Amino acid sequence: MTHPVAAVTRLTEPPSTPIRSPRSDNQDLCIPEHHQLGAQVLANHRRAISVQNPTWILRLRKQARHQVALVASLYARSYLATDASLAADASLAADASLAADASIGPAIDPKIDDQMLWIVGGHQPEPFHPGVWYKNFLIDATCKELQTQGSKAVGLHVIIDHDLPKSLSIKIPRRPARDSQHLVFSPCELPLQKPGSKSTAPKPWHHHRIAPDRIETFVRQIELSAESLGLPTPLARSYFQIVDSLSPSCDAAIALSQARHRIEFQNGLRNIDIPMSRICQTQAWFDFVEHCLKHADALHETYNDALNDYRLREQITNPGQPVAALGKSGDWVELPFWLYQTSDAGRNRMWVRSHRTGWELASGARPTEFAWTVQAPAQQGGLKSVIERNPSQEICLRPRALMTTLFLRCFLADGFVHGIGGGIYDRLTDQIIRDFLGIAPPSYAIATATLHLPLPKQLRRSVEELDVQVAELTDQARSLRSSPESFLILEDPRAKSLAQEHAALLAAIPPKGSKKQWHRRMVELKARIRQAIEPIFQEHQARYQAVLRRANESHGLFSREYSMLLFPQADCVERLKLLASQVRA
């Protein structure tokens, strides 16, 4: 199949200038512009299949896309097919590029993978804020726009389930009482099981489990928050009804992601979800890692050199930013992967050293602190066989941040959609792609959106009124400092005397050059006036601080960081769809 030539040929690369999220409600950020996304995808596709690329990359890319297509298809069917309403609605995705079997839900058909444009994004499985969710809407809109141009396209959301949770709670705002003038912002812990061990090491998402007995308390806290603010019914209950209906064997990453994905599908999005852990079980993934092992020294040097260049260019002095450098000790070389067992307290770094017949892989912070090692033969399929040898003690071989996006961008995606943070650090990945893989890095998009909670008009007006009061009190504070005489209460004889003295002094301003004594008298007089109005000043300050505190609290309601769970479903989905509809040229 020949893809149509896009009308826009000049693509906008992510800029080197600071990128900031939109500040106003119902705005999005999209780099390149919405109408250039399709052209970017098509240009990446042509570059990816070019015979000028190394043969091993072309072969591995084809292998990875076929294998991930099959795994993603099976994964999607495993839970979408269990919902009758979704299965019936799958007829909307009957196009062969989206549905291999419309009777049991959408899937990617491996047979036509070579002809398909893949638009990929990903995130941790947390119930993120709408700005993160927007990426999925933009991916879906871009796929559908490409389909109208005659291309076959599919969106893929990769669940980064081996990441450490950024937080295991969400922030909720509420009024202690419906008529209260104050707001409280508090963390609301996700309904997850408490750790059974005493280990304090943070665990990846896939090691967490949902606690069904905590769901109702969690949801009710969000609903009480909405009720106290006069918000419509939030998404939380319907979301967690899906979570609660899933198999108890589901880890939290799978449960939370499947709930979100079902809601997306119910609302017409046709992206496919797949956990990164499933991708890391394919032979293509292990073949990629084996390539990295064969060229361990080159990858280690390229990674650290690129990191040093990036830090110099961006003037970063923190040794851990944006990522830590890779270590080396004797014949042990650290590579940018995680290697750990399910029984380990947390994730561990992966080290490798070569020997005559293969590699020795080690898990640990440094060679003196290895938790365990494993021998892997240097033969086709040898690494996968060793890693999967003992199902009871599952070994997880997962990519660290830069290698995650390197693999997805170079071996799966035709288009990749980052958030702001990922888009910034992937400038570093670009250099690793150039220097280690020896190919031009594919372009990527950066997208986010700002959605505020749909607060009732009355509450919005009260916030505006508080801002007016703050402005007025600020002006009064300025006047209290510069013109304290205007606040004297003339019914008080002492205050009246001070006012008269001030008026007389103003009436007798000496000529220029003779004001020194007069100025000294005025300074002394204003000090006595300020002393006389001290009660007024203190009362003003107390009121000013109280109003300012309430205004600052109220501004907290306009944060873009609130979880999607706090938003009414229809309101949030429709606003994100509207922003994503700009993709249509």
PyMOL commands that set and color helices and strands:
alter all, ss='L'
color gray80, all
select helices_A, chain A and resi 34-48+55-80+84-93+110-115+130-148+205-207+212-229+236-245+252-266+276-279+283-294+296-314+367-369+382-387+391-393+401-411+420-437+457-482+484-487+493-507+516-532+534-558+564-566+569-583
alter helices_A, ss='H'
color red, helices_A
select strands_A, chain A and resi 27-31+116-123+152-159+169-174+184-189+272-275+328-329+332-341+349-355+358-364+370-377+395-399+415-418+445-450
alter strands_A, ss='S'
color yellow, strands_A
deselect
rebuild
show_as cartoon
